[in-house]
Amino acid sequence: MSSQDALAAMRAKLATLDAESSARAALLDRSRTEAVAESKEKLEKQGKIQGEVFVRLQERNRRAKAAGGWATEKTVGDRHDDEDDFGFEEDETANERRAGFRPADEPELTTGRRSALRSAPAPAEPAGRHRRAAHAADEDDFGDTDWLAT
């Protein structure tokens, strides 16, 4: 092997090493750029959260000062307008109708079970010991009750 052949082989090897080195440098530059972009994004997100926390702490301190320095949960706690909202609305008219309440301007219902119950004839007078209870004017009056009857 001549010195010219050895020099060409070394130059080829040096070019290969140089290409590999530049590829590694490019890979490092790309990963560094990605890391910088990711850390910048996380820092902005964290800065936004810290800003919100700072605003809350300022509001808490303002409330404590307004309450005369008393930093209790009631004075400095977060207040929500929907604390009494349980996710449903109570409909009082439906409850009143179930209880039998009917406004004066609403016509009486004539269909269904209630009308059948109202048009049913009065029951016959009960026999036996229950006869006295049927004629009693006050249902809480137990003076005429036969306590020994079974």
ABEGO torsion letter per residue (X at the ends): XBAAAAAAAAAAAAAAAAAAAAAAAAAAAAAAAAAAAAAAAAAAAAAAAAAAAAAAAAAAAAAAAAAGGBBBAAAABBBBAAAABAGBBBBAAAAAAAAGBBBAABBBBABEAAAAAAABBBBBBBBEAAAAAAABABAABAAABBAABX
